[in-house]
Amino acid sequence: MVEYKSASGSQAEDLFIEIFADTFGAEKAGYLYSQYPFYDIYQNARFADFVCESGSKQIAVEIDDEASHNPRLVSKDKFTDDLLKQNSMVHLGWDVYRWTVRQMQKQPDTVKDELRVFLGSQSKFKEIDDYLPVQRGQAINGDKLELREYQQEALNNLQAMRENKETIALLYQATGTGKTVTAVMDAKRVGGRTLFVAHTMELVNQAYNTFKSLWADATVGKFADSVKDYESNVICGSIQSVALNLDTFNDNDFDYIIIDGAHHAAAETYQKVLAYFKPKFILGLTATPERAGDTNILDIFQNTAHKLDIQTAVEIGALTNVRCIRIHKYRYDEGALQ
C-alpha cells in the first residue's frame, strides 16, 4: 500500500492525510494535493496546505496550529495576511475548510464526521488536470554528492578559520548557488548537535529535507509552530519559535548554529538567539548582506568565509544568465509612455 506524506514535511499535515485516508479510504489520499500553488488577488505566490477536487467542486484545506488566525496571539500583519490568503481562495471559487492540530489530535472522530459532511460521504475525488507539482529538486546523497568548486573552496575556508580559532563566519552567496548544501556539509564535518534557524517555514522545510538527504547518520527534527523537537541531533527551527522558547534549551545544547537570512541578524529575535547560545561555531547565510539596515552585517559575523555574487555566479556557470524585459506603462492622464 502506498503511504502518502505531505510535501511540506509537516507532522500535522501528515496527521490530516491519515485522518483523510481513514475517512474516505487509503487510495483516495492520492487525490489530496499537498502544498498546492496558487496566486492571491494581488498576484502573490501562495500555497494551500491541501487541495482536492470532488465532482465540480475544488476544495482547500488549511491546517492551523493553536495560534494561527488568532489576532491575540499573532501579529496584526500575520493575521491580516492569513485573512487575505483565505479570502483569495474563496474568491477563486474554492470551498475552504480549516482544522486545528489540537482537533485532529484530541477529536479525530469528530474531524472525520465533519469531513464526511463537508466533502460528502460518497465524494468522487479526481485528479486536478492543471496541477503542476512544486519543483522539489533532484534527490541528493551526502556520500555521492559532487560539490562545485566554489562550494569546496568555501568548506576549505571554513575549516581554515576554525583552525585559526575563529568561531563565527558569513557565507555570502547568490540565491540558487547552494548555500544550504555547503552549510549542511560543513556542519556534518564538524559533527555534534546542530541548530538551523530561518524566518520562513519554506526555508525551514528546505533545510530539513537537505539535512535528511545529506546527513543520513543524524536524526533531524523541526522546531516550529506546533512541532517542538528538543531531542534530535539536528533541529531545523523558525527563528520565532526558537526565540520564544529559549528557556527550554540549555545554552550549550548546540555545537554548530546556522543562521539563514543572516541579513536579518540585527533584529531582536536573532539577537536573543545569538546572545543565548554558546556553540563552538556559528555560520550566517545570506544572498543580500546590504539589507542589514544601519547595522553592518560584518559587525555581527566578523569574517566572510566565501563570497559569490550574482554576476560572478553567472560568469562561472553556477547560475543562468539574467534576461530582463522592460514593460512600458501607458499613463492615460498624460497620454505618454513611461
N, C-alpha and C positions, 0 to 999 in steps of 0.2 A: 504494500500500500504506500502511495506517495505521501510524504509528510510535508505540508506546506508551512512556510515561515514568512514572516513579514520582511519586506525589503529593507526596512529601517533597522532591523536587529532588535527592536523593542520587545521586551518580555511582555509588556502589557498588550501590545498588538498581537503577539503570538498567542496570548491567552484568548483574545477575541476570536482568532482563527479557530482555536479548539472549540469554543462555545458555538461558533457558527457551524462547524462540522458536525457537532453533536446534534444540532437543531435540524439541519437540512440533509445531513449525510456527508461523509468524508469526501466523496467525489465532487460535491458541489463547492467545496472550498477552493477548488481550482478556478472558479469564476469570480473570486474575490481579487480585485486588482489593488495591490498594496502600493502606497505612495504614488497615487495616480496624479499625473501632472495636469495643471490647468492654469488659466490666467484670470486674475480678478478683473474688476471693471476698469482698473487703471493700467491694465496690461502688465502687472507684476506677476512673475512666475510663482506659482503656489503648488503645494502637494496636498491632496486629500489623503487621510490615513488609509481609507479603503473606498473603492467604488465598485459597484456591480450593476448589471442590467437584468431586469426581470420583466419580460413582456416588453411593453413600450416605455417602462419607467427606468430612469437612471437614478441610482441610489448611492448617496455618500454617507459614510460612517466616520465619525470622529471619536477617538478615544482620549478622554481627558484625565489628567491627574486631579487631585483634590483642589489645587489652586487655580486650575485653568478656568477662564471665563468668570472668575470671581473678582469684582473690582476692588474688594477689600484686601485681596491677597496678591494681586499683581499690579504692575504699574499701569497708569492710565493709558499710555501708548500701547502697551501689550494688549490690554483689554479692548481698546478700540480697534486694533489691528485684527484681533481674533473675530470681532464682530464683522469687520469688512470681509474677511475670508468666508465666514458662514453666509453672509448676505449675498456675496458673489456667487456662491454655489447655488443658492436659491434662485438667483437671477438667471442662471444657466438652465433652470428648469429641473434641477435635481431635487429629489426628496432627501432631506438631511436629517440624520439621527445621531444622537450622542449618548455614549455611556461612559461612566467613570470607572477607573481601575477598582475602586472600592466596591462598586456594584457588582462587577464581574467576580471579584474575589469572595465577597460575602453572600451574594444572592445570584449565583449563576442560573438557577432555575427560573428566576423572575426575568432575567435578561433573555433567556430562551423563549419564554412566553411572549415577551414584548417583540422579539424578532419575528415570531410567527404571526402576530397581529399586524405589525407594521409592514412586513415584507410579504406576508401571505404564506400560509402553511403549505400550499401547493405551488410555490413560486417556481416559475420556469426560467431559471437563470441561463444566460447565454454569453458567448464571447462578445467583447466590445470590439467592433470592426475596426475602428480608427485608432486603437490603442497601440502606442509605440513605447515599449518598456524603457525605463530610465537606464541610460548607459552606465553600467557599474564598473566597466573596465575589465580587462582580462585578469584572471586569477594569477597571483604571483606566489612564488615559493621562495622562502628565505635561503634554502640550501642551494637553489639553482639560479638565483637572481644574478643577472649580469648588470652591475652598476655602470652608469655612464661615467665618463672620465671626470667630469666636474663633481659628481657625487662622491667618487672615491677620493678626489682631492679634498673635498670638504671633510670627509671622515678622517683623512690623514692629518688635516689641520686641527681638528678637534682633539685627536689623540695627542698631538704635539703640545697643545695648550694645557691639557691635563698633566702631562709630564713636566710642564713648566709651572705646575701648581695653580693654574687658573681654575676657577670654579664656576664661571658664568660666561656665556658667549651668545652671539647672534648669528643666525643663518639667514642672510638676506638674498632671496632668490625669487625670480619672477613666478607668478602663478602658472601652474601646469608643468613645472620642471622637476617635481618630485621631492619637495622639501620634507614631506611627511615620511616618505620611504627612507630618506637619508637619516632623519631623526630616529626612526624606529631601529634602523641598523646600528646606529651609534649607541642607543640605549641597550640594545641586545648585547653589544660588545662589552659595555660596562657591566651589565648584569645588575642584580639587586632589584628592589622594587621601584617601579616607575609610575609617575603620575603625569598624565597628559590632560591639559585643560584648554578649552576653546569656548568661544562665546555663542556658538550656534549648535543645535543638535545635529545638523548636517555634517559639520566638521567633526563632532564627537563620534558620530557613526562611521564616518570615513576612517578615522584613526583606529577605532575599534576593529574594523574589518582588516585594516592594514597590519595591525599588531597580530591578529589571529592568523593571518596568512604568512607573515614573515618570522614570527617568534613562536614556533609550534610548541616549544617546551614550557612556555609561560602560560599561566592562567590569566585570562583577560576578562575584565568586568567593566560595568558602567556605573557612574555616579551622577545621575541627572534625573530631574523630575521625581517620579515615584520609585525609581530604581536606585537603590543605595547599596552598592557592593563595597564592603570595607576590607575584604579578605584577599582578593585576587592579587597576583604578583604585579599585574599591570592594571591600572584603573584609568579609564577614559571618562572625564567628567566635564560638565558645564561649569564655567567659572562661577556662575551664580550659585549653583548647588554646593560647590566646594567651599566658597567663601561664607555661606550661611551655616555651614556645618563644621567649621574648623575645630570646635571644641570636642568633636567626636574622634579626631585624629591626634596622635602624638606628633610632636614637631619633627621627630626623626624617623617617621614612618617610611619615607621615600628616600632612595639614594639618588634618583635622577628625576628631574622635573622638566617637562616640555611645555612651554607657553606658546600656543598657536595664536596668531594675531598679536604678535608682540608689540605692534604699534599702539595697542590699547593699554599697554602695561602701566601707564601713568594713572589710569583710572583707579578709583578707590578699591574696587573689588580685587583687582590684580595686586595692588599694593598690599592688601591684607594677606593674601595668599603668599606672596613673596616674603613678607616680613615674618610670617609664622613658621614656615617650614625651614628646616636646616638640612638640605640634601648635600650630597657630595658634588653634584653638578647640576646647573640649570642651563637649558638651551631655549632661546627665543627664536620663533619662526616668523618671518614677515616677508611680504612682497612689496610693502609700501611704508618704509620707515619714516617717510616725510609726514605721515599722518599722525605723528605723536603729539601734535599741538605745540605748546610752548616748551614742553619738556623734550630735550634731546634724547632719543632712544638709547644712544650710546652712554648717556649718564647712568642708565639702568643696567644695560647689558655689557658695557665696557669694551668688549672686543668683538669684531666681526670675524667669524671663522671662515666665511666664504661669501662672496658677492657675485650674483649673476643677474644683471638687469635684463629687461625685455630685449633691447637692441642686441646685446651680446648673445642672448639665448637664441634669437632668430639667426644671427650670423653663424653660430656653430651648429645650427640644425636642431636644437632642442625644442624650438617652437616654430610653427609655420609662419611665413611672412604675413605681416598685417596688411589687410586690404580694406581701405576705408571708402565709403561712398557718402558724399555730402548731399544732404537733402535741402533744397531751396524752399523756403516758406513764403507764400504769397500773402502780403498784407493788403487786405481789401480796402482798409481805411486810407492807405496811401497809394494804392494801385501800383505797387512795385514789388519786385522780388527782393528777398533779404539773403 
